Amino acid sequence: MPASPAEPARQILANAENRYEVTRKDLPLSCPLPGMALWNSHPKVYLPIVEDGGESTCPYCGARYVLND
């Protein structure tokens, strides 16, 4: 049985919002997110987040990430 094609990454504008809702599928959490264009953003940084309704803030751009499951 052939493998199913990989799900395409969501396209998200980098630094377009101050608050992003993420799910467990987005873990490990990084800013910018995988679907964001890196050419107009800062270097990728991994962010700690509590897996029970936690939040994390990017030290570069100040974006808040909220785990919504």
N, C-alpha and C positions, 0 to 999 in steps of 0.2 A: 504494500500500500504506500503510495507516495506521500511525502510529508506535506502538510498544508503550508501555504505561503505565509510568511511572517506578516503580522499585522503592521501596517505602515504607522510611523510615528506621527503623533498629532503635530500640526504646524501651529506654533505659538509665537507671537511677536515677542522678542526679547525686550525687557525693560518697558513694556507697554502698560503694565499694571503695577500696582503696589501690593496686591494680595492675590495669591493663586491658591486654588483648592486642588489638592493632590490626593491620590488614592494609594493603596498599598502597591498597585501595579507600577507606580512611579518610584518606588524605593529600590536601591538606595537613592536618596534625594540629593540632587545637585542643582546648582544654579550657574548658568542657565540650564533649563530642562532640556532633555535630548531633542525635543521638537523645535527648539528655538534656534534661530540663526546665530552662529557664533561670531560672525564677522563684525557685528555691530554691538557687541557686548563685552563683558569682562572675562578674564580667565575662569575656567570651570573650577568650582569649589564644591566639595561635598559638605552637606549640612546635616547635623544631628537632628533627629526628630523622634519624639516619644510616639510609639505605635498605638497609643490609646488616646486619640483626639488631640495630639500634640501640635505645636507650632514651632516654626524656626524662622529666623531672619537672616538674610544674606548680608555678610559684612561688607561686601563691595557695593551693592546697589540698594540695599535696604528693603528688598522685596520680602514680604511675609508669605510663608507657605503654611497652609493649614491642612492637616490630614483629615479628610472627610471620607469616612467609610460607611 
